[in-house]
């Protein structure tokens, strides 16, 4: 009995000390001195700035996927966006909902955006345009509107977002002043182009400081027009497919590119989702079946990469959502059987570096 009482007494003392320490810690955290708060804030900003400089320390062709999801909800993925950094050029491709937030926590300063390129006008590719234009203007004190390139229909989309943000524009200027937010720098400058209906059609639409961007037609019917892009910089190249079916013309447009950023829909996964959703009071089952008709599959991406002599494939715009990393390899299983090169499933914050004067490509995760 005495031993039992002694043990309980010791345990009580230990628990009492632990409780007092926890209370002390909570009190300290709730009453941090201003000097400590100030130090932490300054340290955080300095660390973030150093991180941004370190990521782009060498002259290379960089690609960051800041939106790898699609319209179906996915807690881990924002909707479509890919960024290309080449020299002093920051080129953004598509601007899906949530992607601007991911861009802002990446090494990119949104205020330094050189141009935005749209692949087509589905909501998951344009839904974040208003926020993107506003934040680019606000963070960069832009003196000129954002240049936006896209196929026909661009003006209608841009004008709509500009109209929706007119009130917000006024509020921001009223608070911060026109010196910080120049009125002439708000909004966008549309540069639309027409490639006709021939899937082999392509056109150079942007050249600046050694960077070339070529637009080419893709087949995303009934969505029309729809395009992909190819970016060249100092001997290295990346192709961004946008949303598309598999077509022979894609082989020509992607030929000998170093990197292929391609969307992909796993039809087996989509069928499973459709079956699982049959008894729900939603349209998910029909949507999952319908979307199979106008997207490229991982297997087809692999076949494209083989025929086009692609070095590295990165899969984005993941259809349907992959709720756990355990399913990433099964999602790409068939693709790996056809493509013996490097294939990788992108996440929000995947950084791909194409080093100059070599064939070297490195991949790392910035946000995971």
Secondary structure by P-SEA (a helix, b strand, c coil): caaaaaaaaaaaaaaaaaaaaaaaaaaaaacccaaaaaaaaaaaaaaaaaaaaaaaccccbbbbbccccccccccccccbbbbbbcccbbbbcccccaaaaaaaacccccccccbbbbcccccccccaaaaaaaaaaaaccccccbbbbbccaaaaaaaaaaaaaaaaaaaaaaacccccccccccbbbbbbbbccccccccccccccccbbbbbbbbccccccccccbbbbccccbbbbbccccccaaaaaaaccccccbbbbbcaaaaaaaaaaacccccaaaaaaaaaccccccaaaaaaaaaaacccbbbbccccccccccccccccaaaaaaccccbbbbbccbbbbbbcccccbbbbbbccc
